[in-house]
Amino acid sequence: MDGSSQTTRTGRTKDEAAPAAEIPAFEITDLRLTFSGRAGAVEILKGVDATIRPGEAVGIVGASGSGKSSLLMLMGGLEQATGGEIRAFGEDLTRRSEDELARFRRKNMGIVFQSFHLIPTMTALENVATPLEIAGAEDAFERAAAALEAVGLGARLDHYPAQLSGGEQQRVALARATAPRPRILLADEPTGNLDGANGAAIMDLLFGLRRDHGAALVLVTHDPSLAARCDRALRMRDGLLLPPEEV
């Protein structure tokens, strides 16, 4: 029989694309990251394998220096892998140009960092609306206002970052990440600079927005209680993901 028409156990021929629901949000294979230093090469990631489903919430935990944030940067297309492959909804992020990665992020990802990265000369509304405008949204300011309202900042639209508390600035950053209604939410220690009450409020918002939009959420955290809120946790040690029985 002609190999091109062979039928798999799913009933599709090998050349047929899988339905969108079957395409992982992330499929990571033998992912490696090495930096060159004066003392020689330093291996940050040593061959990471992982699959994350659409709509799944996954916590990445581990000691400082274990490679958590580096893995998240690669997943966001913000760092170039040394080897291996990372696919996001079928798109190979390890073989894309900077411009292609930027377009993919605008269309598919919301990223929340520990640092807020707000533009100080822009109001809260402008900080959230500007990425939407760049992406071509005609209703950028309406969507930005709705996103800020969703995080409890409807009365602070015209305030500049310096006029906002740390918790409020983080909520602006969260609104900016979620306003495009991304399929993927990446968060790197998003409560690290906040007190307990503000941190808890931010996480409630993040999980609520993930639930409402059905986005895959990948959360880097040192906090076991935050990881416990996820569907599952992945533990890193020395640049590798531990087997599930060791987590």
Summary of the structure (lengths in Angstrom):
residues: 247
radius of gyration: 19.3
end to end distance: 45.8
largest distance: 70.2
contacts: 743
relative contact order: 0.17
helix: 38%
strand: 26%
